[in-house]
Amino acid sequence: MMLELIKNFLKIIPGMKWLAKKSGFVSEPIDERLFLFEYFDKSSVGAEIGVWEGDFSLKILNIVSPSKLYLIDPWKFEGSSIYKDAGYGRKFSKGQNSMDKRFNKVRKLFKKSIDNGTVIILRGNSASELEKIENNSLDWVYIDANHLYEFVKEDLENSFIKVKTNGYIIGDDYFEGGWWQGGVKKAVDEFLTNKKVELIKIDKRQYVLKKISN
Ligand SMILES: C[S@@+](CC[C@H](N)C(=O)[O-])C[C@H]1O[C@@H](n2cnc3c(N)ncnc32)[C@H](O)[C@@H]1O
């Protein structure tokens, strides 16, 4: 009880959160999505759509060790009320400046891998940036971008074109609700009825689809 109180107290003092983490006194919560890495082979070529500050991207890079990793995100602040509860909306971001800072943070974080050609940052909306990648060339795509139904639908369709046969289309936040009002679940359920994909797994709000044929 006392230990928890001290930990929580440390987290709210500016600078102390960082120090507490560094010292190992407060640990990062374990990312429940790590089980997904069983679908990401070593030396694979993949894309993460929706990067934010690159936390998951870094795990992919360090644990999976892909030969090429595309990181796609516009890092664009959305001021309209639909996005008020999104990370890139009014509640959590203070305008475009904070998104630019996030983009620069990611560029810095991956500098070495950008320089050696392993990481390729594509700044822009997934619909246009995915077009820059060759069709049937990716082993997997991880979709975690705009969660509204129309956007997820488009990301699924475009990812299908980019992924190889037997490749994986994986994504986050498959559940009813959220500020996106279940848009991810709706798009995935619909996609499963129309496309040449097989549902492999749904667990921890993650969906794993396998492309069966073109
Ligand atoms: C939930 S965050 C991504 C979190 C990240 N995958 C992680 O696990 O650390 C969603 C991200 O999607 C991005 N995004 C929003 N609209 C997008 C779009 N049309 N195309 C690509 N990314 C988009 C936002 O800028 C934001 O950084």
Ligand as a Chemical Component Dictionary entry (heavy atoms), coordinates in Angstrom:
data_LIG
# 
_chem_comp.id                   LIG 
_chem_comp.type                 NON-POLYMER 
_chem_comp.pdbx_formal_charge   0 
_chem_comp.three_letter_code    LIG 
# 
loop_
_chem_comp_atom.comp_id 
_chem_comp_atom.atom_id 
_chem_comp_atom.alt_atom_id 
_chem_comp_atom.type_symbol 
_chem_comp_atom.charge 
_chem_comp_atom.model_Cartn_x 
_chem_comp_atom.model_Cartn_y 
_chem_comp_atom.model_Cartn_z 
_chem_comp_atom.pdbx_ordinal 
LIG C1  C1  C 0  -3.044 4.654  -31.389 1  
LIG S1  S1  S 1  -1.831 5.666  -32.117 2  
LIG C2  C2  C 0  -0.648 4.477  -32.660 3  
LIG C3  C3  C 0  0.046  3.775  -31.518 4  
LIG C4  C4  C 0  1.214  2.894  -31.916 5  
LIG N1  N1  N 0  0.823  1.923  -32.908 6  
LIG C5  C5  C 0  1.730  2.191  -30.694 7  
LIG O1  O1  O 0  1.274  1.064  -30.427 8  
LIG O2  O2  O -1 2.595  2.747  -29.987 9  
LIG C6  C6  C 0  -2.644 6.139  -33.570 10 
LIG C7  C7  C 0  -1.764 6.881  -34.565 11 
LIG O3  O3  O 0  -2.450 6.870  -35.825 12 
LIG C8  C8  C 0  -2.076 8.004  -36.529 13 
LIG N2  N2  N 0  -3.024 8.253  -37.633 14 
LIG C9  C9  C 0  -4.175 8.952  -37.621 15 
LIG N3  N3  N 0  -4.729 8.976  -38.831 16 
LIG C10 C10 C 0  -3.908 8.259  -39.637 17 
LIG C11 C11 C 0  -3.929 7.932  -41.016 18 
LIG N4  N4  N 0  -4.923 8.332  -41.820 19 
LIG N5  N5  N 0  -2.917 7.186  -41.516 20 
LIG C12 C12 C 0  -1.905 6.766  -40.708 21 
LIG N6  N6  N 0  -1.838 7.054  -39.398 22 
LIG C13 C13 C 0  -2.818 7.789  -38.867 23 
LIG C14 C14 C 0  -2.053 9.099  -35.475 24 
LIG O4  O4  O 0  -1.269 10.198 -35.878 25 
LIG C15 C15 C 0  -1.492 8.331  -34.279 26 
LIG O5  O5  O 0  -0.099 8.558  -34.167 27 
# 
loop_
_chem_comp_bond.comp_id 
_chem_comp_bond.atom_id_1 
_chem_comp_bond.atom_id_2 
_chem_comp_bond.value_order 
_chem_comp_bond.pdbx_ordinal 
LIG C1  S1  SING 1  
LIG S1  C2  SING 2  
LIG S1  C6  SING 3  
LIG C2  C3  SING 4  
LIG C3  C4  SING 5  
LIG C4  N1  SING 6  
LIG C4  C5  SING 7  
LIG C5  O1  DOUB 8  
LIG C5  O2  SING 9  
LIG C6  C7  SING 10 
LIG C7  O3  SING 11 
LIG C7  C15 SING 12 
LIG O3  C8  SING 13 
LIG C8  N2  SING 14 
LIG C8  C14 SING 15 
LIG N2  C9  SING 16 
LIG N2  C13 SING 17 
LIG C9  N3  DOUB 18 
LIG N3  C10 SING 19 
LIG C10 C11 SING 20 
LIG C10 C13 DOUB 21 
LIG C11 N4  SING 22 
LIG C11 N5  DOUB 23 
LIG N5  C12 SING 24 
LIG C12 N6  DOUB 25 
LIG N6  C13 SING 26 
LIG C14 O4  SING 27 
LIG C14 C15 SING 28 
LIG C15 O5  SING 29 
# 
